[in-house]
Amino acid sequence: MRLSKIFKNTLLVLTACLVLSACATKKEVATDPIKGQMQGDVYTGTDTVEYLADGVPDRVFFATNESILTTASRETLRSQAAWLRKNPGINVVLEGHADERGTREYNLALGERRANAAKDYLMTYGISSDRITVLSYGKERPVDSGSNPLAWSKNRRSVTVKAN
């Protein structure tokens, strides 16, 4: 009887540990674009951002090895989707980029995942997939050629450009 109780308690503790270790911690990143500083793992400055249209930023940034859209990225893509809905004759290319770390093949795949994440989000806001082309440059076209965390964060991006 006593051995059974010990076994049940041990099993309960192990189950609780497994459940708790499986819970992911969401990293909050500030979205206030102050003077091009790193906040968390994402660059939120404006000195690398250009504009797709008046007041509509052309790029979104990602955390290291991630293709998950941040809150700031989703806000930017909502602005892009609103502009694209008002301009139905314009098609876009979503260019996926990565920083210099990692192999060429890995970064090409990562850039594609990032561009596809942006595409999927635009599509949820009513933009037809026929209007969006995805292209990955991986680490081949850095916006900042530095080899430091700030430069890397600027290069982890998806850029929306008008298609020709």
Chimera marker file (.cmm) of the C-alpha trace (Angstrom):
<marker_set name="trace">
<marker id="1" x="0.000" y="0.000" z="0.000" r="1" g="1" b="0" radius="0.5"/>
<marker id="2" x="2.763" y="2.438" z="0.950" r="1" g="1" b="0" radius="0.5"/>
<marker id="3" x="4.777" y="1.641" z="-2.222" r="1" g="1" b="0" radius="0.5"/>
<marker id="4" x="1.695" y="2.321" z="-4.351" r="1" g="1" b="0" radius="0.5"/>
<marker id="5" x="1.245" y="5.751" z="-2.734" r="1" g="1" b="0" radius="0.5"/>
<marker id="6" x="4.925" y="6.634" z="-3.305" r="1" g="1" b="0" radius="0.5"/>
<marker id="7" x="4.646" y="5.526" z="-6.939" r="1" g="1" b="0" radius="0.5"/>
<marker id="8" x="1.490" y="7.636" z="-7.477" r="1" g="1" b="0" radius="0.5"/>
<marker id="9" x="3.082" y="10.700" z="-5.885" r="1" g="1" b="0" radius="0.5"/>
<marker id="10" x="6.251" y="10.292" z="-7.948" r="1" g="1" b="0" radius="0.5"/>
<marker id="11" x="4.206" y="9.898" z="-11.118" r="1" g="1" b="0" radius="0.5"/>
<marker id="12" x="2.185" y="12.995" z="-10.234" r="1" g="1" b="0" radius="0.5"/>
<marker id="13" x="5.353" y="15.050" z="-9.633" r="1" g="1" b="0" radius="0.5"/>
<marker id="14" x="6.925" y="13.858" z="-12.901" r="1" g="1" b="0" radius="0.5"/>
<marker id="15" x="3.759" y="14.655" z="-14.835" r="1" g="1" b="0" radius="0.5"/>
<marker id="16" x="3.632" y="18.139" z="-13.320" r="1" g="1" b="0" radius="0.5"/>
<marker id="17" x="7.301" y="18.704" z="-14.233" r="1" g="1" b="0" radius="0.5"/>
<marker id="18" x="6.688" y="17.612" z="-17.821" r="1" g="1" b="0" radius="0.5"/>
<marker id="19" x="3.647" y="19.851" z="-18.159" r="1" g="1" b="0" radius="0.5"/>
<marker id="20" x="5.456" y="22.858" z="-16.722" r="1" g="1" b="0" radius="0.5"/>
<marker id="21" x="8.589" y="22.324" z="-18.813" r="1" g="1" b="0" radius="0.5"/>
<marker id="22" x="6.461" y="22.105" z="-21.975" r="1" g="1" b="0" radius="0.5"/>
<marker id="23" x="4.968" y="25.541" z="-21.371" r="1" g="1" b="0" radius="0.5"/>
<marker id="24" x="6.660" y="28.082" z="-23.613" r="1" g="1" b="0" radius="0.5"/>
<marker id="25" x="7.541" y="31.471" z="-22.307" r="1" g="1" b="0" radius="0.5"/>
<marker id="26" x="6.552" y="34.264" z="-24.633" r="1" g="1" b="0" radius="0.5"/>
<marker id="27" x="9.249" y="36.896" z="-24.892" r="1" g="1" b="0" radius="0.5"/>
<marker id="28" x="7.711" y="40.343" z="-24.843" r="1" g="1" b="0" radius="0.5"/>
<marker id="29" x="9.397" y="42.889" z="-27.057" r="1" g="1" b="0" radius="0.5"/>
<marker id="30" x="8.747" y="46.580" z="-26.788" r="1" g="1" b="0" radius="0.5"/>
<marker id="31" x="7.513" y="48.086" z="-30.018" r="1" g="1" b="0" radius="0.5"/>
<marker id="32" x="8.410" y="51.706" z="-29.398" r="1" g="1" b="0" radius="0.5"/>
<marker id="33" x="10.827" y="52.713" z="-32.169" r="1" g="1" b="0" radius="0.5"/>
<marker id="34" x="13.281" y="54.776" z="-30.141" r="1" g="1" b="0" radius="0.5"/>
<marker id="35" x="16.498" y="55.854" z="-31.816" r="1" g="1" b="0" radius="0.5"/>
<marker id="36" x="17.258" y="52.536" z="-33.487" r="1" g="1" b="0" radius="0.5"/>
<marker id="37" x="17.989" y="50.530" z="-30.360" r="1" g="1" b="0" radius="0.5"/>
<marker id="38" x="17.734" y="46.808" z="-29.729" r="1" g="1" b="0" radius="0.5"/>
<marker id="39" x="14.758" y="45.903" z="-27.577" r="1" g="1" b="0" radius="0.5"/>
<marker id="40" x="14.764" y="42.231" z="-26.734" r="1" g="1" b="0" radius="0.5"/>
<marker id="41" x="15.885" y="40.317" z="-29.800" r="1" g="1" b="0" radius="0.5"/>
<marker id="42" x="14.264" y="42.583" z="-32.392" r="1" g="1" b="0" radius="0.5"/>
<marker id="43" x="15.460" y="45.822" z="-33.954" r="1" g="1" b="0" radius="0.5"/>
<marker id="44" x="12.687" y="48.397" z="-33.696" r="1" g="1" b="0" radius="0.5"/>
<marker id="45" x="14.420" y="51.509" z="-34.940" r="1" g="1" b="0" radius="0.5"/>
<marker id="46" x="13.344" y="53.400" z="-38.000" r="1" g="1" b="0" radius="0.5"/>
<marker id="47" x="16.669" y="54.161" z="-39.670" r="1" g="1" b="0" radius="0.5"/>
<marker id="48" x="16.477" y="51.059" z="-41.916" r="1" g="1" b="0" radius="0.5"/>
<marker id="49" x="12.770" y="51.308" z="-42.668" r="1" g="1" b="0" radius="0.5"/>
<marker id="50" x="11.656" y="52.693" z="-45.967" r="1" g="1" b="0" radius="0.5"/>
<marker id="51" x="8.058" y="53.076" z="-47.022" r="1" g="1" b="0" radius="0.5"/>
<marker id="52" x="5.876" y="51.093" z="-49.380" r="1" g="1" b="0" radius="0.5"/>
<marker id="53" x="3.534" y="54.066" z="-49.450" r="1" g="1" b="0" radius="0.5"/>
<marker id="54" x="3.069" y="57.252" z="-47.456" r="1" g="1" b="0" radius="0.5"/>
<marker id="55" x="3.098" y="56.162" z="-43.818" r="1" g="1" b="0" radius="0.5"/>
<marker id="56" x="3.179" y="52.422" z="-44.628" r="1" g="1" b="0" radius="0.5"/>
<marker id="57" x="6.502" y="50.812" z="-43.593" r="1" g="1" b="0" radius="0.5"/>
<marker id="58" x="7.920" y="48.332" z="-46.102" r="1" g="1" b="0" radius="0.5"/>
<marker id="59" x="9.536" y="45.835" z="-43.700" r="1" g="1" b="0" radius="0.5"/>
<marker id="60" x="9.030" y="43.728" z="-40.636" r="1" g="1" b="0" radius="0.5"/>
<marker id="61" x="11.697" y="42.304" z="-38.346" r="1" g="1" b="0" radius="0.5"/>
<marker id="62" x="12.158" y="38.881" z="-36.748" r="1" g="1" b="0" radius="0.5"/>
<marker id="63" x="13.923" y="37.378" z="-33.757" r="1" g="1" b="0" radius="0.5"/>
<marker id="64" x="16.961" y="35.122" z="-34.240" r="1" g="1" b="0" radius="0.5"/>
<marker id="65" x="16.107" y="31.877" z="-36.074" r="1" g="1" b="0" radius="0.5"/>
<marker id="66" x="12.402" y="32.794" z="-36.025" r="1" g="1" b="0" radius="0.5"/>
<marker id="67" x="9.716" y="33.341" z="-38.609" r="1" g="1" b="0" radius="0.5"/>
<marker id="68" x="7.006" y="34.213" z="-36.089" r="1" g="1" b="0" radius="0.5"/>
<marker id="69" x="5.530" y="37.673" z="-36.516" r="1" g="1" b="0" radius="0.5"/>
<marker id="70" x="5.879" y="40.064" z="-33.595" r="1" g="1" b="0" radius="0.5"/>
<marker id="71" x="3.114" y="42.416" z="-32.499" r="1" g="1" b="0" radius="0.5"/>
<marker id="72" x="4.889" y="45.284" z="-34.270" r="1" g="1" b="0" radius="0.5"/>
<marker id="73" x="5.241" y="43.185" z="-37.434" r="1" g="1" b="0" radius="0.5"/>
<marker id="74" x="1.541" y="42.341" z="-37.462" r="1" g="1" b="0" radius="0.5"/>
<marker id="75" x="0.683" y="46.029" z="-37.074" r="1" g="1" b="0" radius="0.5"/>
<marker id="76" x="2.913" y="46.925" z="-40.026" r="1" g="1" b="0" radius="0.5"/>
<marker id="77" x="1.410" y="44.165" z="-42.171" r="1" g="1" b="0" radius="0.5"/>
<marker id="78" x="-2.122" y="45.323" z="-41.311" r="1" g="1" b="0" radius="0.5"/>
<marker id="79" x="-1.153" y="48.769" z="-42.643" r="1" g="1" b="0" radius="0.5"/>
<marker id="80" x="0.252" y="47.171" z="-45.784" r="1" g="1" b="0" radius="0.5"/>
<marker id="81" x="-2.921" y="45.113" z="-46.270" r="1" g="1" b="0" radius="0.5"/>
<marker id="82" x="-5.124" y="48.205" z="-45.896" r="1" g="1" b="0" radius="0.5"/>
<marker id="83" x="-3.029" y="50.041" z="-48.494" r="1" g="1" b="0" radius="0.5"/>
<marker id="84" x="-3.078" y="47.047" z="-50.853" r="1" g="1" b="0" radius="0.5"/>
<marker id="85" x="-6.878" y="46.789" z="-50.559" r="1" g="1" b="0" radius="0.5"/>
<marker id="86" x="-7.122" y="50.450" z="-51.626" r="1" g="1" b="0" radius="0.5"/>
<marker id="87" x="-4.742" y="49.761" z="-54.551" r="1" g="1" b="0" radius="0.5"/>
<marker id="88" x="-6.005" y="46.518" z="-56.116" r="1" g="1" b="0" radius="0.5"/>
<marker id="89" x="-3.900" y="46.935" z="-59.268" r="1" g="1" b="0" radius="0.5"/>
<marker id="90" x="-0.612" y="46.673" z="-57.372" r="1" g="1" b="0" radius="0.5"/>
<marker id="91" x="1.146" y="43.350" z="-56.841" r="1" g="1" b="0" radius="0.5"/>
<marker id="92" x="3.988" y="42.909" z="-54.363" r="1" g="1" b="0" radius="0.5"/>
<marker id="93" x="7.072" y="40.784" z="-53.802" r="1" g="1" b="0" radius="0.5"/>
<marker id="94" x="7.833" y="39.736" z="-50.234" r="1" g="1" b="0" radius="0.5"/>
<marker id="95" x="11.598" y="39.422" z="-49.877" r="1" g="1" b="0" radius="0.5"/>
<marker id="96" x="12.787" y="37.245" z="-46.994" r="1" g="1" b="0" radius="0.5"/>
<marker id="97" x="16.183" y="37.961" z="-45.426" r="1" g="1" b="0" radius="0.5"/>
<marker id="98" x="18.403" y="36.532" z="-42.692" r="1" g="1" b="0" radius="0.5"/>
<marker id="99" x="21.542" y="37.652" z="-40.894" r="1" g="1" b="0" radius="0.5"/>
<marker id="100" x="25.019" y="36.399" z="-41.799" r="1" g="1" b="0" radius="0.5"/>
<marker id="101" x="25.091" y="33.550" z="-39.313" r="1" g="1" b="0" radius="0.5"/>
<marker id="102" x="24.185" y="30.072" z="-40.498" r="1" g="1" b="0" radius="0.5"/>
<marker id="103" x="24.700" y="28.299" z="-43.800" r="1" g="1" b="0" radius="0.5"/>
<marker id="104" x="23.531" y="29.670" z="-47.115" r="1" g="1" b="0" radius="0.5"/>
<marker id="105" x="20.938" y="26.898" z="-47.420" r="1" g="1" b="0" radius="0.5"/>
<marker id="106" x="19.605" y="27.397" z="-43.895" r="1" g="1" b="0" radius="0.5"/>
<marker id="107" x="19.278" y="31.148" z="-44.374" r="1" g="1" b="0" radius="0.5"/>
<marker id="108" x="17.541" y="30.785" z="-47.754" r="1" g="1" b="0" radius="0.5"/>
<marker id="109" x="14.967" y="28.503" z="-46.127" r="1" g="1" b="0" radius="0.5"/>
<marker id="110" x="14.611" y="30.857" z="-43.143" r="1" g="1" b="0" radius="0.5"/>
<marker id="111" x="14.151" y="33.873" z="-45.430" r="1" g="1" b="0" radius="0.5"/>
<marker id="112" x="11.447" y="31.981" z="-47.304" r="1" g="1" b="0" radius="0.5"/>
<marker id="113" x="9.653" y="31.093" z="-44.058" r="1" g="1" b="0" radius="0.5"/>
<marker id="114" x="9.755" y="34.751" z="-43.015" r="1" g="1" b="0" radius="0.5"/>
<marker id="115" x="8.378" y="35.986" z="-46.333" r="1" g="1" b="0" radius="0.5"/>
<marker id="116" x="5.678" y="33.292" z="-46.254" r="1" g="1" b="0" radius="0.5"/>
<marker id="117" x="4.706" y="34.315" z="-42.717" r="1" g="1" b="0" radius="0.5"/>
<marker id="118" x="4.175" y="37.863" z="-43.990" r="1" g="1" b="0" radius="0.5"/>
<marker id="119" x="2.266" y="36.555" z="-47.030" r="1" g="1" b="0" radius="0.5"/>
<marker id="120" x="-0.019" y="34.407" z="-44.891" r="1" g="1" b="0" radius="0.5"/>
<marker id="121" x="-0.764" y="37.368" z="-42.652" r="1" g="1" b="0" radius="0.5"/>
<marker id="122" x="-1.560" y="39.659" z="-45.603" r="1" g="1" b="0" radius="0.5"/>
<marker id="123" x="-3.871" y="36.967" z="-46.975" r="1" g="1" b="0" radius="0.5"/>
<marker id="124" x="-5.805" y="36.861" z="-43.679" r="1" g="1" b="0" radius="0.5"/>
<marker id="125" x="-6.551" y="40.544" z="-44.298" r="1" g="1" b="0" radius="0.5"/>
<marker id="126" x="-8.027" y="39.916" z="-47.734" r="1" g="1" b="0" radius="0.5"/>
<marker id="127" x="-5.048" y="40.187" z="-50.067" r="1" g="1" b="0" radius="0.5"/>
<marker id="128" x="-5.175" y="37.512" z="-52.767" r="1" g="1" b="0" radius="0.5"/>
<marker id="129" x="-2.208" y="35.163" z="-53.012" r="1" g="1" b="0" radius="0.5"/>
<marker id="130" x="-2.178" y="35.934" z="-56.748" r="1" g="1" b="0" radius="0.5"/>
<marker id="131" x="-0.947" y="39.434" z="-55.906" r="1" g="1" b="0" radius="0.5"/>
<marker id="132" x="1.940" y="38.253" z="-53.717" r="1" g="1" b="0" radius="0.5"/>
<marker id="133" x="5.217" y="36.674" z="-54.802" r="1" g="1" b="0" radius="0.5"/>
<marker id="134" x="7.644" y="35.268" z="-52.228" r="1" g="1" b="0" radius="0.5"/>
<marker id="135" x="11.400" y="35.491" z="-52.779" r="1" g="1" b="0" radius="0.5"/>
<marker id="136" x="14.193" y="34.606" z="-50.361" r="1" g="1" b="0" radius="0.5"/>
<marker id="137" x="17.623" y="36.198" z="-50.431" r="1" g="1" b="0" radius="0.5"/>
<marker id="138" x="18.787" y="34.517" z="-47.227" r="1" g="1" b="0" radius="0.5"/>
<marker id="139" x="21.915" y="36.305" z="-46.064" r="1" g="1" b="0" radius="0.5"/>
<marker id="140" x="22.913" y="37.547" z="-49.536" r="1" g="1" b="0" radius="0.5"/>
<marker id="141" x="21.514" y="41.101" z="-49.306" r="1" g="1" b="0" radius="0.5"/>
<marker id="142" x="22.217" y="42.559" z="-45.856" r="1" g="1" b="0" radius="0.5"/>
<marker id="143" x="20.949" y="46.039" z="-45.117" r="1" g="1" b="0" radius="0.5"/>
<marker id="144" x="23.776" y="46.394" z="-42.564" r="1" g="1" b="0" radius="0.5"/>
<marker id="145" x="27.095" y="44.667" z="-43.311" r="1" g="1" b="0" radius="0.5"/>
<marker id="146" x="28.237" y="44.814" z="-39.680" r="1" g="1" b="0" radius="0.5"/>
<marker id="147" x="28.956" y="41.658" z="-37.737" r="1" g="1" b="0" radius="0.5"/>
<marker id="148" x="27.268" y="42.448" z="-34.426" r="1" g="1" b="0" radius="0.5"/>
<marker id="149" x="23.858" y="41.978" z="-32.777" r="1" g="1" b="0" radius="0.5"/>
<marker id="150" x="22.472" y="45.320" z="-33.986" r="1" g="1" b="0" radius="0.5"/>
<marker id="151" x="23.448" y="44.645" z="-37.601" r="1" g="1" b="0" radius="0.5"/>
<marker id="152" x="22.080" y="41.104" z="-37.416" r="1" g="1" b="0" radius="0.5"/>
<marker id="153" x="18.747" y="42.339" z="-36.074" r="1" g="1" b="0" radius="0.5"/>
<marker id="154" x="18.386" y="44.795" z="-38.977" r="1" g="1" b="0" radius="0.5"/>
<marker id="155" x="19.023" y="41.974" z="-41.447" r="1" g="1" b="0" radius="0.5"/>
<marker id="156" x="16.409" y="39.572" z="-40.008" r="1" g="1" b="0" radius="0.5"/>
<marker id="157" x="13.509" y="40.927" z="-42.015" r="1" g="1" b="0" radius="0.5"/>
<marker id="158" x="10.865" y="40.601" z="-44.677" r="1" g="1" b="0" radius="0.5"/>
<marker id="159" x="10.571" y="43.519" z="-47.101" r="1" g="1" b="0" radius="0.5"/>
<marker id="160" x="7.485" y="44.262" z="-49.181" r="1" g="1" b="0" radius="0.5"/>
<marker id="161" x="8.269" y="45.827" z="-52.562" r="1" g="1" b="0" radius="0.5"/>
<marker id="162" x="6.046" y="46.699" z="-55.496" r="1" g="1" b="0" radius="0.5"/>
<marker id="163" x="6.283" y="44.101" z="-58.262" r="1" g="1" b="0" radius="0.5"/>
<marker id="164" x="7.217" y="45.303" z="-61.728" r="1" g="1" b="0" radius="0.5"/>
<link id1="1" id2="2" r="1" g="1" b="0" radius="0.2"/>
<link id1="2" id2="3" r="1" g="1" b="0" radius="0.2"/>
<link id1="3" id2="4" r="1" g="1" b="0" radius="0.2"/>
<link id1="4" id2="5" r="1" g="1" b="0" radius="0.2"/>
<link id1="5" id2="6" r="1" g="1" b="0" radius="0.2"/>
<link id1="6" id2="7" r="1" g="1" b="0" radius="0.2"/>
<link id1="7" id2="8" r="1" g="1" b="0" radius="0.2"/>
<link id1="8" id2="9" r="1" g="1" b="0" radius="0.2"/>
<link id1="9" id2="10" r="1" g="1" b="0" radius="0.2"/>
<link id1="10" id2="11" r="1" g="1" b="0" radius="0.2"/>
<link id1="11" id2="12" r="1" g="1" b="0" radius="0.2"/>
<link id1="12" id2="13" r="1" g="1" b="0" radius="0.2"/>
<link id1="13" id2="14" r="1" g="1" b="0" radius="0.2"/>
<link id1="14" id2="15" r="1" g="1" b="0" radius="0.2"/>
<link id1="15" id2="16" r="1" g="1" b="0" radius="0.2"/>
<link id1="16" id2="17" r="1" g="1" b="0" radius="0.2"/>
<link id1="17" id2="18" r="1" g="1" b="0" radius="0.2"/>
<link id1="18" id2="19" r="1" g="1" b="0" radius="0.2"/>
<link id1="19" id2="20" r="1" g="1" b="0" radius="0.2"/>
<link id1="20" id2="21" r="1" g="1" b="0" radius="0.2"/>
<link id1="21" id2="22" r="1" g="1" b="0" radius="0.2"/>
<link id1="22" id2="23" r="1" g="1" b="0" radius="0.2"/>
<link id1="23" id2="24" r="1" g="1" b="0" radius="0.2"/>
<link id1="24" id2="25" r="1" g="1" b="0" radius="0.2"/>
<link id1="25" id2="26" r="1" g="1" b="0" radius="0.2"/>
<link id1="26" id2="27" r="1" g="1" b="0" radius="0.2"/>
<link id1="27" id2="28" r="1" g="1" b="0" radius="0.2"/>
<link id1="28" id2="29" r="1" g="1" b="0" radius="0.2"/>
<link id1="29" id2="30" r="1" g="1" b="0" radius="0.2"/>
<link id1="30" id2="31" r="1" g="1" b="0" radius="0.2"/>
<link id1="31" id2="32" r="1" g="1" b="0" radius="0.2"/>
<link id1="32" id2="33" r="1" g="1" b="0" radius="0.2"/>
<link id1="33" id2="34" r="1" g="1" b="0" radius="0.2"/>
<link id1="34" id2="35" r="1" g="1" b="0" radius="0.2"/>
<link id1="35" id2="36" r="1" g="1" b="0" radius="0.2"/>
<link id1="36" id2="37" r="1" g="1" b="0" radius="0.2"/>
<link id1="37" id2="38" r="1" g="1" b="0" radius="0.2"/>
<link id1="38" id2="39" r="1" g="1" b="0" radius="0.2"/>
<link id1="39" id2="40" r="1" g="1" b="0" radius="0.2"/>
<link id1="40" id2="41" r="1" g="1" b="0" radius="0.2"/>
<link id1="41" id2="42" r="1" g="1" b="0" radius="0.2"/>
<link id1="42" id2="43" r="1" g="1" b="0" radius="0.2"/>
<link id1="43" id2="44" r="1" g="1" b="0" radius="0.2"/>
<link id1="44" id2="45" r="1" g="1" b="0" radius="0.2"/>
<link id1="45" id2="46" r="1" g="1" b="0" radius="0.2"/>
<link id1="46" id2="47" r="1" g="1" b="0" radius="0.2"/>
<link id1="47" id2="48" r="1" g="1" b="0" radius="0.2"/>
<link id1="48" id2="49" r="1" g="1" b="0" radius="0.2"/>
<link id1="49" id2="50" r="1" g="1" b="0" radius="0.2"/>
<link id1="50" id2="51" r="1" g="1" b="0" radius="0.2"/>
<link id1="51" id2="52" r="1" g="1" b="0" radius="0.2"/>
<link id1="52" id2="53" r="1" g="1" b="0" radius="0.2"/>
<link id1="53" id2="54" r="1" g="1" b="0" radius="0.2"/>
<link id1="54" id2="55" r="1" g="1" b="0" radius="0.2"/>
<link id1="55" id2="56" r="1" g="1" b="0" radius="0.2"/>
<link id1="56" id2="57" r="1" g="1" b="0" radius="0.2"/>
<link id1="57" id2="58" r="1" g="1" b="0" radius="0.2"/>
<link id1="58" id2="59" r="1" g="1" b="0" radius="0.2"/>
<link id1="59" id2="60" r="1" g="1" b="0" radius="0.2"/>
<link id1="60" id2="61" r="1" g="1" b="0" radius="0.2"/>
<link id1="61" id2="62" r="1" g="1" b="0" radius="0.2"/>
<link id1="62" id2="63" r="1" g="1" b="0" radius="0.2"/>
<link id1="63" id2="64" r="1" g="1" b="0" radius="0.2"/>
<link id1="64" id2="65" r="1" g="1" b="0" radius="0.2"/>
<link id1="65" id2="66" r="1" g="1" b="0" radius="0.2"/>
<link id1="66" id2="67" r="1" g="1" b="0" radius="0.2"/>
<link id1="67" id2="68" r="1" g="1" b="0" radius="0.2"/>
<link id1="68" id2="69" r="1" g="1" b="0" radius="0.2"/>
<link id1="69" id2="70" r="1" g="1" b="0" radius="0.2"/>
<link id1="70" id2="71" r="1" g="1" b="0" radius="0.2"/>
<link id1="71" id2="72" r="1" g="1" b="0" radius="0.2"/>
<link id1="72" id2="73" r="1" g="1" b="0" radius="0.2"/>
<link id1="73" id2="74" r="1" g="1" b="0" radius="0.2"/>
<link id1="74" id2="75" r="1" g="1" b="0" radius="0.2"/>
<link id1="75" id2="76" r="1" g="1" b="0" radius="0.2"/>
<link id1="76" id2="77" r="1" g="1" b="0" radius="0.2"/>
<link id1="77" id2="78" r="1" g="1" b="0" radius="0.2"/>
<link id1="78" id2="79" r="1" g="1" b="0" radius="0.2"/>
<link id1="79" id2="80" r="1" g="1" b="0" radius="0.2"/>
<link id1="80" id2="81" r="1" g="1" b="0" radius="0.2"/>
<link id1="81" id2="82" r="1" g="1" b="0" radius="0.2"/>
<link id1="82" id2="83" r="1" g="1" b="0" radius="0.2"/>
<link id1="83" id2="84" r="1" g="1" b="0" radius="0.2"/>
<link id1="84" id2="85" r="1" g="1" b="0" radius="0.2"/>
<link id1="85" id2="86" r="1" g="1" b="0" radius="0.2"/>
<link id1="86" id2="87" r="1" g="1" b="0" radius="0.2"/>
<link id1="87" id2="88" r="1" g="1" b="0" radius="0.2"/>
<link id1="88" id2="89" r="1" g="1" b="0" radius="0.2"/>
<link id1="89" id2="90" r="1" g="1" b="0" radius="0.2"/>
<link id1="90" id2="91" r="1" g="1" b="0" radius="0.2"/>
<link id1="91" id2="92" r="1" g="1" b="0" radius="0.2"/>
<link id1="92" id2="93" r="1" g="1" b="0" radius="0.2"/>
<link id1="93" id2="94" r="1" g="1" b="0" radius="0.2"/>
<link id1="94" id2="95" r="1" g="1" b="0" radius="0.2"/>
<link id1="95" id2="96" r="1" g="1" b="0" radius="0.2"/>
<link id1="96" id2="97" r="1" g="1" b="0" radius="0.2"/>
<link id1="97" id2="98" r="1" g="1" b="0" radius="0.2"/>
<link id1="98" id2="99" r="1" g="1" b="0" radius="0.2"/>
<link id1="99" id2="100" r="1" g="1" b="0" radius="0.2"/>
<link id1="100" id2="101" r="1" g="1" b="0" radius="0.2"/>
<link id1="101" id2="102" r="1" g="1" b="0" radius="0.2"/>
<link id1="102" id2="103" r="1" g="1" b="0" radius="0.2"/>
<link id1="103" id2="104" r="1" g="1" b="0" radius="0.2"/>
<link id1="104" id2="105" r="1" g="1" b="0" radius="0.2"/>
<link id1="105" id2="106" r="1" g="1" b="0" radius="0.2"/>
<link id1="106" id2="107" r="1" g="1" b="0" radius="0.2"/>
<link id1="107" id2="108" r="1" g="1" b="0" radius="0.2"/>
<link id1="108" id2="109" r="1" g="1" b="0" radius="0.2"/>
<link id1="109" id2="110" r="1" g="1" b="0" radius="0.2"/>
<link id1="110" id2="111" r="1" g="1" b="0" radius="0.2"/>
<link id1="111" id2="112" r="1" g="1" b="0" radius="0.2"/>
<link id1="112" id2="113" r="1" g="1" b="0" radius="0.2"/>
<link id1="113" id2="114" r="1" g="1" b="0" radius="0.2"/>
<link id1="114" id2="115" r="1" g="1" b="0" radius="0.2"/>
<link id1="115" id2="116" r="1" g="1" b="0" radius="0.2"/>
<link id1="116" id2="117" r="1" g="1" b="0" radius="0.2"/>
<link id1="117" id2="118" r="1" g="1" b="0" radius="0.2"/>
<link id1="118" id2="119" r="1" g="1" b="0" radius="0.2"/>
<link id1="119" id2="120" r="1" g="1" b="0" radius="0.2"/>
<link id1="120" id2="121" r="1" g="1" b="0" radius="0.2"/>
<link id1="121" id2="122" r="1" g="1" b="0" radius="0.2"/>
<link id1="122" id2="123" r="1" g="1" b="0" radius="0.2"/>
<link id1="123" id2="124" r="1" g="1" b="0" radius="0.2"/>
<link id1="124" id2="125" r="1" g="1" b="0" radius="0.2"/>
<link id1="125" id2="126" r="1" g="1" b="0" radius="0.2"/>
<link id1="126" id2="127" r="1" g="1" b="0" radius="0.2"/>
<link id1="127" id2="128" r="1" g="1" b="0" radius="0.2"/>
<link id1="128" id2="129" r="1" g="1" b="0" radius="0.2"/>
<link id1="129" id2="130" r="1" g="1" b="0" radius="0.2"/>
<link id1="130" id2="131" r="1" g="1" b="0" radius="0.2"/>
<link id1="131" id2="132" r="1" g="1" b="0" radius="0.2"/>
<link id1="132" id2="133" r="1" g="1" b="0" radius="0.2"/>
<link id1="133" id2="134" r="1" g="1" b="0" radius="0.2"/>
<link id1="134" id2="135" r="1" g="1" b="0" radius="0.2"/>
<link id1="135" id2="136" r="1" g="1" b="0" radius="0.2"/>
<link id1="136" id2="137" r="1" g="1" b="0" radius="0.2"/>
<link id1="137" id2="138" r="1" g="1" b="0" radius="0.2"/>
<link id1="138" id2="139" r="1" g="1" b="0" radius="0.2"/>
<link id1="139" id2="140" r="1" g="1" b="0" radius="0.2"/>
<link id1="140" id2="141" r="1" g="1" b="0" radius="0.2"/>
<link id1="141" id2="142" r="1" g="1" b="0" radius="0.2"/>
<link id1="142" id2="143" r="1" g="1" b="0" radius="0.2"/>
<link id1="143" id2="144" r="1" g="1" b="0" radius="0.2"/>
<link id1="144" id2="145" r="1" g="1" b="0" radius="0.2"/>
<link id1="145" id2="146" r="1" g="1" b="0" radius="0.2"/>
<link id1="146" id2="147" r="1" g="1" b="0" radius="0.2"/>
<link id1="147" id2="148" r="1" g="1" b="0" radius="0.2"/>
<link id1="148" id2="149" r="1" g="1" b="0" radius="0.2"/>
<link id1="149" id2="150" r="1" g="1" b="0" radius="0.2"/>
<link id1="150" id2="151" r="1" g="1" b="0" radius="0.2"/>
<link id1="151" id2="152" r="1" g="1" b="0" radius="0.2"/>
<link id1="152" id2="153" r="1" g="1" b="0" radius="0.2"/>
<link id1="153" id2="154" r="1" g="1" b="0" radius="0.2"/>
<link id1="154" id2="155" r="1" g="1" b="0" radius="0.2"/>
<link id1="155" id2="156" r="1" g="1" b="0" radius="0.2"/>
<link id1="156" id2="157" r="1" g="1" b="0" radius="0.2"/>
<link id1="157" id2="158" r="1" g="1" b="0" radius="0.2"/>
<link id1="158" id2="159" r="1" g="1" b="0" radius="0.2"/>
<link id1="159" id2="160" r="1" g="1" b="0" radius="0.2"/>
<link id1="160" id2="161" r="1" g="1" b="0" radius="0.2"/>
<link id1="161" id2="162" r="1" g="1" b="0" radius="0.2"/>
<link id1="162" id2="163" r="1" g="1" b="0" radius="0.2"/>
<link id1="163" id2="164" r="1" g="1" b="0" radius="0.2"/>
</marker_set>
